[in-house]
Amino acid sequence: MIKISILYPNNKDAWFDMGYYLDTHMPLAIGLLSAHSGFKGVSIERGLGGAMPGTAAAYSVMCHFLFDSTADFIAAFMPHAALLQGDMPNYTDLAPIIQISEVLLSR
């Protein structure tokens, strides 16, 4: 299984509309991507703090999609890439960091 992580850096000068993201963008993304048989799940996380008490989280928002394979993710995402990426200015001015990882252990 693979995890596609979309990480939004915690930048105090950035703008992020969590309401739009959770209520509009993510239902759209989940609806489109979950139609592919390789889709396994998604989670959204809000960063609350860093490793030391009182320090800032490295990322303000993290989205993690699970797919059977990278090929499955690409097949699910590419037909909708322009639509999903085009919606980003509606909820943030941040440039996300994207990482694809192999899930080695999950319980």
Biopython code that builds the backbone (N, CA, C, O; Angstrom):
import numpy as np
from Bio.PDB.StructureBuilder import StructureBuilder

atoms = [
    (1, "MET", "N", (0.844, -1.168, 0.000)),
    (1, "MET", "CA", (0.000, 0.000, 0.000)),
    (1, "MET", "C", (0.891, 1.233, 0.000)),
    (1, "MET", "O", (2.002, 1.210, 0.531)),
    (2, "ILE", "N", (0.389, 2.318, -0.606)),
    (2, "ILE", "CA", (1.134, 3.569, -0.617)),
    (2, "ILE", "C", (0.287, 4.681, 0.005)),
    (2, "ILE", "O", (-0.943, 4.629, 0.026)),
    (3, "LYS", "N", (0.998, 5.681, 0.506)),
    (3, "LYS", "CA", (0.343, 6.852, 1.088)),
    (3, "LYS", "C", (0.812, 8.075, 0.319)),
    (3, "LYS", "O", (2.012, 8.291, 0.150)),
    (4, "ILE", "N", (-0.133, 8.868, -0.144)),
    (4, "ILE", "CA", (0.182, 10.144, -0.774)),
    (4, "ILE", "C", (-0.103, 11.208, 0.268)),
    (4, "ILE", "O", (-1.252, 11.394, 0.671)),
    (5, "SER", "N", (0.924, 11.903, 0.704)),
    (5, "SER", "CA", (0.783, 12.940, 1.718)),
    (5, "SER", "C", (0.858, 14.305, 1.055)),
    (5, "SER", "O", (1.786, 14.596, 0.300)),
    (6, "ILE", "N", (-0.126, 15.129, 1.348)),
    (6, "ILE", "CA", (-0.173, 16.507, 0.861)),
    (6, "ILE", "C", (-0.038, 17.369, 2.109)),
    (6, "ILE", "O", (-0.959, 17.457, 2.922)),
    (7, "LEU", "N", (1.108, 17.995, 2.247)),
    (7, "LEU", "CA", (1.487, 18.671, 3.480)),
    (7, "LEU", "C", (1.528, 20.176, 3.248)),
    (7, "LEU", "O", (2.232, 20.655, 2.359)),
    (8, "TYR", "N", (0.772, 20.915, 4.049)),
    (8, "TYR", "CA", (0.726, 22.367, 3.943)),
    (8, "TYR", "C", (1.570, 22.963, 5.070)),
    (8, "TYR", "O", (1.187, 22.881, 6.237)),
    (9, "PRO", "N", (2.722, 23.564, 4.731)),
    (9, "PRO", "CA", (3.620, 24.103, 5.759)),
    (9, "PRO", "C", (2.917, 25.126, 6.651)),
    (9, "PRO", "O", (2.043, 25.871, 6.207)),
    (10, "ASN", "N", (3.321, 25.140, 7.908)),
    (10, "ASN", "CA", (2.763, 26.075, 8.872)),
    (10, "ASN", "C", (3.472, 27.408, 8.699)),
    (10, "ASN", "O", (4.552, 27.625, 9.249)),
    (11, "ASN", "N", (2.867, 28.282, 7.941)),
    (11, "ASN", "CA", (3.416, 29.599, 7.649)),
    (11, "ASN", "C", (2.453, 30.630, 8.220)),
    (11, "ASN", "O", (1.324, 30.752, 7.745)),
    (12, "LYS", "N", (2.887, 31.374, 9.234)),
    (12, "LYS", "CA", (1.992, 32.317, 9.919)),
    (12, "LYS", "C", (1.435, 33.390, 8.994)),
    (12, "LYS", "O", (0.401, 33.986, 9.300)),
    (13, "ASP", "N", (2.092, 33.648, 7.878)),
    (13, "ASP", "CA", (1.618, 34.668, 6.944)),
    (13, "ASP", "C", (0.711, 34.090, 5.861)),
    (13, "ASP", "O", (0.213, 34.832, 5.015)),
    (14, "ALA", "N", (0.492, 32.783, 5.876)),
    (14, "ALA", "CA", (-0.315, 32.133, 4.845)),
    (14, "ALA", "C", (-1.793, 32.168, 5.215)),
    (14, "ALA", "O", (-2.173, 32.427, 6.357)),
    (15, "TRP", "N", (-2.598, 31.900, 4.215)),
    (15, "TRP", "CA", (-4.046, 31.864, 4.373)),
    (15, "TRP", "C", (-4.521, 30.444, 4.075)),
    (15, "TRP", "O", (-4.117, 29.847, 3.077)),
    (16, "PHE", "N", (-5.378, 29.905, 4.940)),
    (16, "PHE", "CA", (-5.953, 28.581, 4.729)),
    (16, "PHE", "C", (-7.373, 28.595, 5.268)),
    (16, "PHE", "O", (-7.586, 28.827, 6.458)),
    (17, "ASP", "N", (-8.355, 28.342, 4.387)),
    (17, "ASP", "CA", (-9.766, 28.320, 4.758)),
    (17, "ASP", "C", (-10.154, 26.871, 5.057)),
    (17, "ASP", "O", (-10.523, 26.119, 4.155)),
    (18, "MET", "N", (-10.066, 26.490, 6.334)),
    (18, "MET", "CA", (-10.334, 25.115, 6.729)),
    (18, "MET", "C", (-11.780, 24.717, 6.445)),
    (18, "MET", "O", (-12.038, 23.574, 6.067)),
    (19, "GLY", "N", (-12.710, 25.627, 6.617)),
    (19, "GLY", "CA", (-14.110, 25.328, 6.336)),
    (19, "GLY", "C", (-14.324, 24.934, 4.889)),
    (19, "GLY", "O", (-14.972, 23.926, 4.608)),
    (20, "TYR", "N", (-13.780, 25.724, 3.962)),
    (20, "TYR", "CA", (-13.912, 25.400, 2.542)),
    (20, "TYR", "C", (-13.217, 24.081, 2.237)),
    (20, "TYR", "O", (-13.747, 23.246, 1.504)),
    (21, "TYR", "N", (-12.039, 23.901, 2.797)),
    (21, "TYR", "CA", (-11.257, 22.684, 2.541)),
    (21, "TYR", "C", (-12.032, 21.437, 2.962)),
    (21, "TYR", "O", (-12.135, 20.475, 2.201)),
    (22, "LEU", "N", (-12.577, 21.462, 4.187)),
    (22, "LEU", "CA", (-13.282, 20.290, 4.714)),
    (22, "LEU", "C", (-14.676, 20.105, 4.122)),
    (22, "LEU", "O", (-15.113, 18.975, 3.906)),
    (23, "ASP", "N", (-15.375, 21.212, 3.857)),
    (23, "ASP", "CA", (-16.773, 21.127, 3.433)),
    (23, "ASP", "C", (-16.980, 21.090, 1.920)),
    (23, "ASP", "O", (-18.022, 20.642, 1.443)),
    (24, "THR", "N", (-15.979, 21.565, 1.163)),
    (24, "THR", "CA", (-16.139, 21.644, -0.298)),
    (24, "THR", "C", (-15.042, 20.879, -1.039)),
    (24, "THR", "O", (-15.325, 19.973, -1.823)),
    (25, "HIS", "N", (-13.788, 21.255, -0.782)),
    (25, "HIS", "CA", (-12.700, 20.649, -1.566)),
    (25, "HIS", "C", (-12.550, 19.159, -1.296)),
    (25, "HIS", "O", (-12.504, 18.362, -2.233)),
    (26, "MET", "N", (-12.473, 18.781, -0.046)),
    (26, "MET", "CA", (-12.238, 17.364, 0.255)),
    (26, "MET", "C", (-13.396, 16.455, -0.144)),
    (26, "MET", "O", (-13.132, 15.360, -0.640)),
    (27, "PRO", "N", (-14.655, 16.832, 0.036)),
    (27, "PRO", "CA", (-15.718, 15.968, -0.496)),
    (27, "PRO", "C", (-15.609, 15.775, -2.012)),
    (27, "PRO", "O", (-15.877, 14.689, -2.525)),
    (28, "LEU", "N", (-15.212, 16.839, -2.725)),
    (28, "LEU", "CA", (-14.999, 16.726, -4.171)),
    (28, "LEU", "C", (-13.863, 15.749, -4.456)),
    (28, "LEU", "O", (-14.019, 14.829, -5.259)),
    (29, "ALA", "N", (-12.719, 15.945, -3.800)),
    (29, "ALA", "CA", (-11.557, 15.082, -4.031)),
    (29, "ALA", "C", (-11.864, 13.629, -3.672)),
    (29, "ALA", "O", (-11.529, 12.717, -4.429)),
    (30, "ILE", "N", (-12.494, 13.416, -2.529)),
    (30, "ILE", "CA", (-12.805, 12.055, -2.100)),
    (30, "ILE", "C", (-13.789, 11.405, -3.066)),
    (30, "ILE", "O", (-13.638, 10.234, -3.412)),
    (31, "GLY", "N", (-14.780, 12.149, -3.497)),
    (31, "GLY", "CA", (-15.749, 11.612, -4.452)),
    (31, "GLY", "C", (-15.095, 11.168, -5.753)),
    (31, "GLY", "O", (-15.426, 10.111, -6.290)),
    (32, "LEU", "N", (-14.176, 11.966, -6.253)),
    (32, "LEU", "CA", (-13.509, 11.638, -7.515)),
    (32, "LEU", "C", (-12.498, 10.507, -7.351)),
    (32, "LEU", "O", (-12.499, 9.561, -8.139)),
    (33, "LEU", "N", (-11.646, 10.591, -6.348)),
    (33, "LEU", "CA", (-10.575, 9.607, -6.196)),
    (33, "LEU", "C", (-11.070, 8.264, -5.673)),
    (33, "LEU", "O", (-10.512, 7.223, -6.022)),
    (34, "SER", "N", (-12.094, 8.273, -4.852)),
    (34, "SER", "CA", (-12.589, 7.010, -4.290)),
    (34, "SER", "C", (-13.338, 6.167, -5.314)),
    (34, "SER", "O", (-13.644, 5.005, -5.049)),
    (35, "ALA", "N", (-13.632, 6.729, -6.465)),
    (35, "ALA", "CA", (-14.274, 5.951, -7.529)),
    (35, "ALA", "C", (-13.318, 4.910, -8.109)),
    (35, "ALA", "O", (-13.759, 3.958, -8.754)),
    (36, "HIS", "N", (-12.020, 5.080, -7.888)),
    (36, "HIS", "CA", (-11.032, 4.125, -8.386)),
    (36, "HIS", "C", (-10.934, 2.947, -7.419)),
    (36, "HIS", "O", (-10.952, 3.135, -6.203)),
    (37, "SER", "N", (-10.833, 1.759, -7.951)),
    (37, "SER", "CA", (-10.804, 0.556, -7.110)),
    (37, "SER", "C", (-9.574, 0.478, -6.208)),
    (37, "SER", "O", (-9.601, -0.240, -5.209)),
    (38, "GLY", "N", (-8.508, 1.187, -6.529)),
    (38, "GLY", "CA", (-7.294, 1.159, -5.717)),
    (38, "GLY", "C", (-7.331, 2.073, -4.505)),
    (38, "GLY", "O", (-6.433, 2.026, -3.664)),
    (39, "PHE", "N", (-8.359, 2.903, -4.407)),
    (39, "PHE", "CA", (-8.504, 3.828, -3.274)),
    (39, "PHE", "C", (-8.802, 3.042, -2.007)),
    (39, "PHE", "O", (-9.674, 2.174, -2.006)),
    (40, "LYS", "N", (-8.085, 3.337, -0.931)),
    (40, "LYS", "CA", (-8.269, 2.620, 0.337)),
    (40, "LYS", "C", (-8.705, 3.514, 1.486)),
    (40, "LYS", "O", (-9.255, 3.021, 2.471)),
    (41, "GLY", "N", (-8.474, 4.804, 1.384)),
    (41, "GLY", "CA", (-8.896, 5.685, 2.462)),
    (41, "GLY", "C", (-8.209, 7.030, 2.410)),
    (41, "GLY", "O", (-7.327, 7.272, 1.587)),
    (42, "VAL", "N", (-8.635, 7.899, 3.309)),
    (42, "VAL", "CA", (-8.075, 9.245, 3.395)),
    (42, "VAL", "C", (-8.196, 9.722, 4.835)),
    (42, "VAL", "O", (-9.121, 9.333, 5.548)),
    (43, "SER", "N", (-7.262, 10.563, 5.259)),
    (43, "SER", "CA", (-7.371, 11.234, 6.550)),
    (43, "SER", "C", (-6.883, 12.665, 6.396)),
    (43, "SER", "O", (-6.006, 12.964, 5.585)),
    (44, "ILE", "N", (-7.472, 13.532, 7.194)),
    (44, "ILE", "CA", (-7.073, 14.938, 7.231)),
    (44, "ILE", "C", (-6.668, 15.244, 8.662)),
    (44, "ILE", "O", (-7.359, 14.862, 9.606)),
    (45, "GLU", "N", (-5.557, 15.927, 8.818)),
    (45, "GLU", "CA", (-5.056, 16.268, 10.145)),
    (45, "GLU", "C", (-4.715, 17.749, 10.204)),
    (45, "GLU", "O", (-4.249, 18.327, 9.222)),
    (46, "ARG", "N", (-4.951, 18.361, 11.364)),
    (46, "ARG", "CA", (-4.552, 19.748, 11.605)),
    (46, "ARG", "C", (-3.402, 19.718, 12.611)),
    (46, "ARG", "O", (-3.527, 19.133, 13.687)),
    (47, "GLY", "N", (-2.292, 20.344, 12.260)),
    (47, "GLY", "CA", (-1.148, 20.391, 13.160)),
    (47, "GLY", "C", (-1.437, 21.255, 14.373)),
    (47, "GLY", "O", (-1.911, 22.383, 14.239)),
    (48, "LEU", "N", (-1.155, 20.733, 15.550)),
    (48, "LEU", "CA", (-1.408, 21.467, 16.786)),
    (48, "LEU", "C", (-0.142, 21.976, 17.461)),
    (48, "LEU", "O", (-0.170, 23.004, 18.138)),
    (49, "GLY", "N", (0.966, 21.267, 17.284)),
    (49, "GLY", "CA", (2.195, 21.693, 17.941)),
    (49, "GLY", "C", (3.370, 20.857, 17.514)),
    (49, "GLY", "O", (3.219, 19.829, 16.855)),
    (50, "GLY", "N", (4.545, 21.312, 17.898)),
    (50, "GLY", "CA", (5.775, 20.598, 17.587)),
    (50, "GLY", "C", (6.147, 19.621, 18.684)),
    (50, "GLY", "O", (5.366, 19.374, 19.603)),
    (51, "ALA", "N", (7.331, 19.074, 18.583)),
    (51, "ALA", "CA", (7.798, 18.059, 19.529)),
    (51, "ALA", "C", (7.950, 18.614, 20.943)),
    (51, "ALA", "O", (7.691, 17.913, 21.922)),
    (52, "MET", "N", (8.361, 19.847, 21.044)),
    (52, "MET", "CA", (8.538, 20.479, 22.354)),
    (52, "MET", "C", (7.289, 21.297, 22.684)),
    (52, "MET", "O", (6.745, 21.961, 21.803)),
    (53, "PRO", "N", (6.833, 21.263, 23.917)),
    (53, "PRO", "CA", (5.663, 22.058, 24.309)),
    (53, "PRO", "C", (5.845, 23.527, 23.946)),
    (53, "PRO", "O", (6.896, 24.125, 24.177)),
    (54, "GLY", "N", (4.796, 24.080, 23.375)),
    (54, "GLY", "CA", (4.818, 25.490, 23.016)),
    (54, "GLY", "C", (5.414, 25.805, 21.666)),
    (54, "GLY", "O", (5.412, 26.964, 21.252)),
    (55, "THR", "N", (5.931, 24.794, 20.955)),
    (55, "THR", "CA", (6.479, 25.052, 19.625)),
    (55, "THR", "C", (5.409, 24.806, 18.568)),
    (55, "THR", "O", (4.453, 24.062, 18.789)),
    (56, "ALA", "N", (5.585, 25.428, 17.449)),
    (56, "ALA", "CA", (4.610, 25.332, 16.359)),
    (56, "ALA", "C", (4.749, 24.018, 15.605)),
    (56, "ALA", "O", (5.838, 23.452, 15.512)),
    (57, "ALA", "N", (3.637, 23.546, 15.072)),
    (57, "ALA", "CA", (3.638, 22.370, 14.203)),
    (57, "ALA", "C", (4.360, 22.709, 12.909)),
    (57, "ALA", "O", (4.306, 23.848, 12.446)),
    (58, "ALA", "N", (5.032, 21.730, 12.326)),
    (58, "ALA", "CA", (5.724, 21.948, 11.047)),
    (58, "ALA", "C", (4.724, 22.165, 9.915)),
    (58, "ALA", "O", (4.987, 22.919, 8.978)),
    (59, "TYR", "N", (3.575, 21.497, 10.011)),
    (59, "TYR", "CA", (2.547, 21.586, 8.975)),
    (59, "TYR", "C", (1.226, 21.980, 9.621)),
    (59, "TYR", "O", (0.846, 21.432, 10.656)),
    (60, "SER", "N", (0.533, 22.927, 9.011)),
    (60, "SER", "CA", (-0.756, 23.349, 9.543)),
    (60, "SER", "C", (-1.855, 22.353, 9.202)),
    (60, "SER", "O", (-2.770, 22.131, 9.995)),
    (61, "VAL", "N", (-1.759, 21.752, 8.015)),
    (61, "VAL", "CA", (-2.743, 20.770, 7.565)),
    (61, "VAL", "C", (-2.011, 19.669, 6.813)),
    (61, "VAL", "O", (-1.064, 19.923, 6.069)),
    (62, "MET", "N", (-2.474, 18.434, 7.022)),
    (62, "MET", "CA", (-1.917, 17.285, 6.310)),
    (62, "MET", "C", (-3.070, 16.438, 5.792)),
    (62, "MET", "O", (-4.025, 16.156, 6.516)),
    (63, "CYS", "N", (-2.972, 16.043, 4.555)),
    (63, "CYS", "CA", (-3.948, 15.147, 3.941)),
    (63, "CYS", "C", (-3.189, 13.898, 3.503)),
    (63, "CYS", "O", (-2.134, 13.992, 2.875)),
    (64, "HIS", "N", (-3.731, 12.729, 3.838)),
    (64, "HIS", "CA", (-3.082, 11.468, 3.488)),
    (64, "HIS", "C", (-4.076, 10.558, 2.775)),
    (64, "HIS", "O", (-5.073, 10.135, 3.360)),
    (65, "PHE", "N", (-3.796, 10.262, 1.514)),
    (65, "PHE", "CA", (-4.600, 9.310, 0.746)),
    (65, "PHE", "C", (-3.893, 7.964, 0.744)),
    (65, "PHE", "O", (-2.670, 7.905, 0.616)),
    (66, "LEU", "N", (-4.641, 6.898, 0.884)),
    (66, "LEU", "CA", (-4.104, 5.540, 0.782)),
    (66, "LEU", "C", (-4.612, 4.886, -0.491)),
    (66, "LEU", "O", (-5.806, 4.917, -0.789)),
    (67, "PHE", "N", (-3.684, 4.289, -1.243)),
    (67, "PHE", "CA", (-3.998, 3.564, -2.474)),
    (67, "PHE", "C", (-3.209, 2.260, -2.488)),
    (67, "PHE", "O", (-2.200, 2.123, -1.796)),
    (68, "ASP", "N", (-3.679, 1.313, -3.278)),
    (68, "ASP", "CA", (-2.959, 0.047, -3.424)),
    (68, "ASP", "C", (-1.568, 0.255, -4.007)),
    (68, "ASP", "O", (-0.617, -0.414, -3.604)),
    (69, "SER", "N", (-1.447, 1.183, -4.955)),
    (69, "SER", "CA", (-0.164, 1.395, -5.631)),
    (69, "SER", "C", (-0.078, 2.828, -6.142)),
    (69, "SER", "O", (-1.085, 3.531, -6.227)),
    (70, "THR", "N", (1.131, 3.250, -6.480)),
    (70, "THR", "CA", (1.323, 4.561, -7.084)),
    (70, "THR", "C", (0.581, 4.641, -8.411)),
    (70, "THR", "O", (-0.012, 5.672, -8.729)),
    (71, "ALA", "N", (0.610, 3.576, -9.177)),
    (71, "ALA", "CA", (-0.101, 3.551, -10.459)),
    (71, "ALA", "C", (-1.601, 3.759, -10.265)),
    (71, "ALA", "O", (-2.244, 4.436, -11.068)),
    (72, "ASP", "N", (-2.158, 3.180, -9.203)),
    (72, "ASP", "CA", (-3.583, 3.382, -8.920)),
    (72, "ASP", "C", (-3.872, 4.837, -8.578)),
    (72, "ASP", "O", (-4.871, 5.397, -9.029)),
    (73, "PHE", "N", (-3.005, 5.445, -7.786)),
    (73, "PHE", "CA", (-3.200, 6.861, -7.460)),
    (73, "PHE", "C", (-3.138, 7.720, -8.719)),
    (73, "PHE", "O", (-3.991, 8.582, -8.930)),
    (74, "ILE", "N", (-2.143, 7.489, -9.541)),
    (74, "ILE", "CA", (-2.001, 8.282, -10.768)),
    (74, "ILE", "C", (-3.219, 8.104, -11.665)),
    (74, "ILE", "O", (-3.718, 9.074, -12.234)),
    (75, "ALA", "N", (-3.698, 6.876, -11.793)),
    (75, "ALA", "CA", (-4.881, 6.611, -12.620)),
    (75, "ALA", "C", (-6.115, 7.318, -12.058)),
    (75, "ALA", "O", (-6.954, 7.798, -12.821)),
    (76, "ALA", "N", (-6.230, 7.385, -10.743)),
    (76, "ALA", "CA", (-7.376, 8.038, -10.115)),
    (76, "ALA", "C", (-7.266, 9.561, -10.188)),
    (76, "ALA", "O", (-8.262, 10.249, -10.413)),
    (77, "PHE", "N", (-6.056, 10.085, -9.998)),
    (77, "PHE", "CA", (-5.854, 11.525, -9.886)),
    (77, "PHE", "C", (-5.762, 12.259, -11.225)),
    (77, "PHE", "O", (-6.367, 13.318, -11.388)),
    (78, "MET", "N", (-5.032, 11.723, -12.159)),
    (78, "MET", "CA", (-4.722, 12.473, -13.389)),
    (78, "MET", "C", (-5.948, 12.957, -14.159)),
    (78, "MET", "O", (-5.922, 14.083, -14.655)),
    (79, "PRO", "N", (-7.015, 12.178, -14.289)),
    (79, "PRO", "CA", (-8.177, 12.708, -15.014)),
    (79, "PRO", "C", (-8.814, 13.928, -14.332)),
    (79, "PRO", "O", (-9.571, 14.663, -14.967)),
    (80, "HIS", "N", (-8.517, 14.143, -13.062)),
    (80, "HIS", "CA", (-9.132, 15.223, -12.290)),
    (80, "HIS", "C", (-8.115, 16.239, -11.780)),
    (80, "HIS", "O", (-8.468, 17.137, -11.015)),
    (81, "ALA", "N", (-6.868, 16.106, -12.190)),
    (81, "ALA", "CA", (-5.787, 16.946, -11.671)),
    (81, "ALA", "C", (-6.068, 18.429, -11.870)),
    (81, "ALA", "O", (-5.906, 19.213, -10.935)),
    (82, "ALA", "N", (-6.484, 18.827, -13.058)),
    (82, "ALA", "CA", (-6.720, 20.248, -13.330)),
    (82, "ALA", "C", (-7.833, 20.796, -12.443)),
    (82, "ALA", "O", (-7.719, 21.905, -11.922)),
    (83, "LEU", "N", (-8.893, 20.040, -12.272)),
    (83, "LEU", "CA", (-10.006, 20.476, -11.433)),
    (83, "LEU", "C", (-9.580, 20.618, -9.972)),
    (83, "LEU", "O", (-9.845, 21.641, -9.342)),
    (84, "LEU", "N", (-8.923, 19.594, -9.439)),
    (84, "LEU", "CA", (-8.537, 19.614, -8.028)),
    (84, "LEU", "C", (-7.463, 20.661, -7.746)),
    (84, "LEU", "O", (-7.556, 21.386, -6.756)),
    (85, "GLN", "N", (-6.459, 20.747, -8.590)),
    (85, "GLN", "CA", (-5.417, 21.746, -8.389)),
    (85, "GLN", "C", (-5.948, 23.154, -8.650)),
    (85, "GLN", "O", (-5.514, 24.113, -8.012)),
    (86, "GLY", "N", (-6.875, 23.274, -9.577)),
    (86, "GLY", "CA", (-7.474, 24.572, -9.866)),
    (86, "GLY", "C", (-8.328, 25.099, -8.729)),
    (86, "GLY", "O", (-8.573, 26.302, -8.647)),
    (87, "ASP", "N", (-8.784, 24.219, -7.853)),
    (87, "ASP", "CA", (-9.603, 24.621, -6.710)),
    (87, "ASP", "C", (-8.759, 25.130, -5.541)),
    (87, "ASP", "O", (-9.291, 25.752, -4.622)),
    (88, "MET", "N", (-7.471, 24.878, -5.565)),
    (88, "MET", "CA", (-6.604, 25.253, -4.440)),
    (88, "MET", "C", (-6.673, 26.738, -4.077)),
    (88, "MET", "O", (-6.697, 27.049, -2.887)),
    (89, "PRO", "N", (-6.707, 27.671, -5.031)),
    (89, "PRO", "CA", (-6.774, 29.090, -4.641)),
    (89, "PRO", "C", (-8.042, 29.449, -3.863)),
    (89, "PRO", "O", (-8.113, 30.523, -3.267)),
    (90, "ASN", "N", (-9.035, 28.569, -3.862)),
    (90, "ASN", "CA", (-10.251, 28.822, -3.091)),
    (90, "ASN", "C", (-10.065, 28.559, -1.601)),
    (90, "ASN", "O", (-10.881, 28.999, -0.790)),
    (91, "TYR", "N", (-8.988, 27.836, -1.224)),
    (91, "TYR", "CA", (-8.798, 27.556, 0.196)),
    (91, "TYR", "C", (-7.406, 27.882, 0.738)),
    (91, "TYR", "O", (-7.227, 27.906, 1.955)),
    (92, "THR", "N", (-6.413, 28.134, -0.123)),
    (92, "THR", "CA", (-5.087, 28.471, 0.422)),
    (92, "THR", "C", (-4.207, 29.188, -0.595)),
    (92, "THR", "O", (-4.413, 29.106, -1.806)),
    (93, "ASP", "N", (-3.227, 29.886, -0.058)),
    (93, "ASP", "CA", (-2.173, 30.461, -0.896)),
    (93, "ASP", "C", (-0.853, 29.726, -0.667)),
    (93, "ASP", "O", (0.194, 30.148, -1.159)),
    (94, "LEU", "N", (-0.912, 28.631, 0.078)),
    (94, "LEU", "CA", (0.274, 27.810, 0.343)),
    (94, "LEU", "C", (0.571, 26.860, -0.819)),
    (94, "LEU", "O", (-0.346, 26.382, -1.486)),
    (95, "ALA", "N", (1.826, 26.598, -1.052)),
    (95, "ALA", "CA", (2.244, 25.555, -1.995)),
    (95, "ALA", "C", (2.478, 24.288, -1.177)),
    (95, "ALA", "O", (3.375, 24.263, -0.334)),
    (96, "PRO", "N", (1.694, 23.241, -1.406)),
    (96, "PRO", "CA", (1.860, 22.035, -0.602)),
    (96, "PRO", "C", (3.121, 21.265, -0.972)),
    (96, "PRO", "O", (3.652, 21.379, -2.077)),
    (97, "ILE", "N", (3.573, 20.487, -0.014)),
    (97, "ILE", "CA", (4.655, 19.529, -0.236)),
    (97, "ILE", "C", (3.978, 18.180, -0.432)),
    (97, "ILE", "O", (3.147, 17.773, 0.380)),
    (98, "ILE", "N", (4.332, 17.489, -1.504)),
    (98, "ILE", "CA", (3.724, 16.193, -1.820)),
    (98, "ILE", "C", (4.779, 15.105, -1.602)),
    (98, "ILE", "O", (5.921, 15.227, -2.047)),
    (99, "GLN", "N", (4.378, 14.062, -0.922)),
    (99, "GLN", "CA", (5.276, 12.919, -0.730)),
    (99, "GLN", "C", (4.500, 11.619, -0.954)),
    (99, "GLN", "O", (3.373, 11.466, -0.482)),
    (100, "ILE", "N", (5.113, 10.702, -1.670)),
    (100, "ILE", "CA", (4.553, 9.363, -1.853)),
    (100, "ILE", "C", (5.419, 8.408, -1.042)),
    (100, "ILE", "O", (6.639, 8.368, -1.201)),
    (101, "SER", "N", (4.776, 7.645, -0.178)),
    (101, "SER", "CA", (5.490, 6.742, 0.715)),
    (101, "SER", "C", (4.906, 5.344, 0.605)),
    (101, "SER", "O", (3.729, 5.163, 0.293)),
    (102, "GLU", "N", (5.755, 4.361, 0.868)),
    (102, "GLU", "CA", (5.298, 2.983, 0.989)),
    (102, "GLU", "C", (4.935, 2.740, 2.450)),
    (102, "GLU", "O", (5.735, 3.012, 3.345)),
    (103, "VAL", "N", (3.741, 2.233, 2.688)),
    (103, "VAL", "CA", (3.310, 1.924, 4.053)),
    (103, "VAL", "C", (3.870, 0.559, 4.402)),
    (103, "VAL", "O", (3.512, -0.442, 3.782)),
    (104, "LEU", "N", (4.746, 0.517, 5.388)),
    (104, "LEU", "CA", (5.393, -0.744, 5.790)),
    (104, "LEU", "C", (4.704, -1.374, 6.995)),
    (104, "LEU", "O", (4.760, -2.591, 7.172)),
    (105, "LEU", "N", (4.061, -0.568, 7.817)),
    (105, "LEU", "CA", (3.380, -1.078, 9.000)),
    (105, "LEU", "C", (2.198, -0.187, 9.294)),
    (105, "LEU", "O", (2.347, 1.034, 9.338)),
    (106, "SER", "N", (1.046, -0.753, 9.495)),
    (106, "SER", "CA", (-0.150, -0.016, 9.850)),
    (106, "SER", "C", (-1.037, -0.926, 10.692)),
    (106, "SER", "O", (-1.254, -2.089, 10.353)),
    (107, "ARG", "N", (-1.539, -0.385, 11.782)),
    (107, "ARG", "CA", (-2.407, -1.196, 12.661)),
    (107, "ARG", "C", (-3.670, -0.450, 12.958)),
    (107, "ARG", "O", (-4.531, -0.955, 13.678)),
]
sb = StructureBuilder()
sb.init_structure("model")
sb.init_model(0)
sb.init_chain("A")
sb.init_seg("    ")
for serial, (resi, resn, name, xyz) in enumerate(atoms, 1):
    if name == "N":
        sb.init_residue(resn, " ", resi, " ")
    sb.init_atom(name, np.array(xyz, "f"), 0.0, 1.0, " ", f" {name:<3s}", serial, name[0])
structure = sb.get_structure()
